[in-house]
Amino acid sequence: MADSSLRIAMAQLNVWVGDIEGNTRQITEAAATARDRDAADVVVVPELALIGYPPDDLLLRQGLPAAIDAALATLTEQIHGITAVIGYPEYVGESIYNAAVVLRDGERIAHYRKQCLPNYGVFDERRHYRPGDAPCVFEHAGRRIGVTICEDIWEEGPAAQAAAAGAEILVNLNASPFHADKQAEREALVGQRARDNGLAVCYINCVGGQDELVFDGRSFAVGMDGALGARAPAFDAGVYTLAWQDSAVDGDVSPMPSAEALIYDALVRATRDYVDRNGFPGVLIGLSGGIDSALALAVAADALGGERVWAISLPSRYTADISNTDAADQAERMGARYEEVPIEASFEAMLSTLSPLFGDRAPDTAEENLQSRIRGALLMSLSNKFGHVVLATGNKSEMAVGYATLYGDMCGGFAPLKDVYKTWVYRLARFRNTRGAVIPERVITRPPSAELRDDQADTDTLPEYDTLDPIIEAYVEDDASIEDIIARGYAEADVRQAAGLIRRNEYKRRQAAPGPKITHRAFGRDRRYPITAVYGDL
C-alpha cells in the first residue's frame, strides 16, 4: 500500500432533471475546481448526475441515449488532470443501467452498474433499470478505489464485494432525498459498512428540489473505523475536498443543524428550485392572517426574495379585522407586494345565483367552501394574467383529514407545507423568527380558524393538533392499526375519527399540488393508496 495521501473531492451538485447540457457543464466545472483550487486527485459527482434524479419515464425518450453518449464524449474530452467518477444512465440494447464511469485524461478506465435497485417509498428503479452484478475497483497512484451507487451501501453485498476485489476506499454516489433524521441514519449505516469491510467510505450526495423530493447534500466520509472525518453542509452545492491516507480521512466537518433549521431550509430550497426551474417570475399567496399562509410567505420570500412574492388578502364577511392587519404587517416586514381584494361582492353574487337551487336548505359547508373557491378562482386568474405560480398553503394535518377545499385553498402549482404537520408549522414559525421577527406574534398565538363562518375554530370539528398529529403520524407513517394507536394512549373516538377522515379524503390528496417530502412518509409519490377501496379498521 502506498504511503502518500489521496485527495478526493466530493462534488455536491444541484443538477436539473433532463438538463444534460447544463449538468455536463456543472460536472466539468466541478472537476476543474477540484483540480485547480483543491489539488484533488479524484472528483466524484452524485448518482445519475448527467441526467438528474429521478428521471422516471424521461429515460424512455428515444433521443435520450444519443444525448447521453454525446455528453459522455464531451466530458471525456474536457476533463483532464484529474480522475472523475460520474453517474449516468447506460443504454445497452433494450436495457438501461444506473451506472458510473471513471474518466482519466481522455480515457474511460472503469465502469460500474448499480446492483441494488430500490423499489419502495419514493423509489421505483426496477421500473426502468436492470441490476449490475460485478464490482468496480480502479487504481490511482497506487491506491485502489471501489465504486458503488446509493442503495448498494444499504445492503451488505456490494461493499463486501468491492473489498474482496481489493478496494481500500469506497466512493458511493448518491441521490438520497431528505427527511428529518436521515443524516444520522446514513452516517450510522456507512460507518458500520466501513468497519465490517475494513474500508474508508466517501458518500457523495446531491442537493436541490425536484418536484416532491428535496436533496440535502451533506456528503461525508468515514475512516476504516467508521469515524466521521468530513461532512459537507446541508443544501449548499459545492466541491468539498478531503484527504485520505491509510485508514483515516481528514476534511472539514460541517455541524449538524437543528431539526427546525434543516426542515425550514429544506422548504426554502424546494420552493426556490421548483419556481426557478419551471420558469415562473414569482409566486402568488393568499395571505389570510393565519399561521399557515404566514409560514408559506416567509418560506417564499426567503427562497425568492420579497420582490418576487405577491401576497393577496381576500377577506370575507367572516374575516376578523386583526387577520387583515396581521397579513399586511407580515407582507411589509418581508418586502412582499401586498393587495387586499375583498370577496364580499362575489360571494353575494354566487349566493344569489345558487339561491334558486339551494332553496330553503340551511347554510352549511357549501356556503363555507364557496368562499374558499372564490378565493381560488381569483388567485388562479391573477396567475393566468401575470404568470406567477400560486402557492397552496395547506399543511400535512389538513391534507390528511381533508380539512381543505378542493378548487379552493387547495388551488396552486406547489404546496411548500404539504408534508409539514400543524404542530411543526408553529415550531417552524417560531424558528423563523429567530432569524428575524417577520411573523407577527399574534399570528402564532391565535387559535387556528378557517374563518368561513362566525366564531369558527378548527377544534369545532377536529381534535387538538397536539393529539391529532401523533395519530396521523402513527396511521400514515407507521401503518399502525387502530387498535395499536389506541393502545398508545389516544382516545378511541379521536383515533377512529382521524383514520376515517384519512381514508375518505384520498381523492382530495390525489388532486393536490406537489410539495416537498420532509417526513419519513409523505403523501403523493411516497404513499400510494387507492381512492376507491374498502379496508375499514385495519
HELIX and SHEET records of a PDB file:
HELIX    1   1 ILE A   20  ASP A   36  1                                  17    
HELIX    2   2 ASP A   56  LEU A   60  5                                   5    
HELIX    3   3 LEU A   64  GLN A   78  1                                  15    
HELIX    4   4 GLU A  125  ARG A  127  5                                   3    
HELIX    5   5 CYS A  150  TRP A  154  5                                   5    
HELIX    6   6 GLY A  157  ALA A  164  1                                   8    
HELIX    7   7 LYS A  182  ASN A  197  1                                  16    
HELIX    8   8 ALA A  259  ARG A  277  1                                  19    
HELIX    9   9 ILE A  291  LEU A  304  1                                  14    
HELIX   10  10 GLY A  306  ARG A  308  5                                   3    
HELIX   11  11 ASP A  321  ARG A  333  1                                  13    
HELIX   12  12 GLU A  344  PHE A  358  1                                  15    
HELIX   13  13 THR A  365  PHE A  386  1                                  22    
HELIX   14  14 LYS A  396  VAL A  401  1                                   6    
HELIX   15  15 LYS A  422  THR A  434  1                                  13    
HELIX   16  16 GLU A  441  THR A  445  1                                   5    
HELIX   17  17 ASP A  458  ASP A  460  5                                   3    
HELIX   18  18 TYR A  465  ILE A  472  1                                   8    
HELIX   19  19 GLU A  473  GLU A  477  3                                   5    
HELIX   20  20 ILE A  482  ALA A  487  1                                   6    
HELIX   21  21 GLU A  492  ARG A  504  1                                  13    
HELIX   22  22 GLU A  506  ARG A  510  1                                   5    
SHEET    1   A 7 GLU A 107  ARG A 113  0                                        
SHEET    2   A 7 SER A  95  ARG A 104 -1                                        
SHEET    3   A 7 THR A  83  VAL A  92 -1                                        
SHEET    4   A 7 VAL A  42  VAL A  44  1                                        
SHEET    5   A 7 LEU A   6  GLN A  12  1                                        
SHEET    6   A 7 GLY A 238  GLN A 245 -1                                        
SHEET    7   A 7 ALA A 248  ASP A 250 -1                                        
SHEET    1   B 6 VAL A 137  HIS A 140  0                                        
SHEET    2   B 6 ARG A 143  ILE A 149 -1                                        
SHEET    3   B 6 ILE A 169  LEU A 173  1                                        
SHEET    4   B 6 ALA A 200  ILE A 204  1                                        
SHEET    5   B 6 PHE A 220  VAL A 222 -1                                        
SHEET    6   B 6 LEU A 228  ARG A 231 -1                                        
SHEET    1   C 2 VAL A 207  GLN A 210  0                                        
SHEET    2   C 2 LEU A 213  ASP A 216 -1                                        
SHEET    1   D 4 ARG A 337  GLU A 340  0                                        
SHEET    2   D 4 VAL A 309  SER A 313  1                                        
SHEET    3   D 4 VAL A 283  GLY A 286  1                                        
SHEET    4   D 4 VAL A 389  VAL A 390  1                                        
END                                                                             
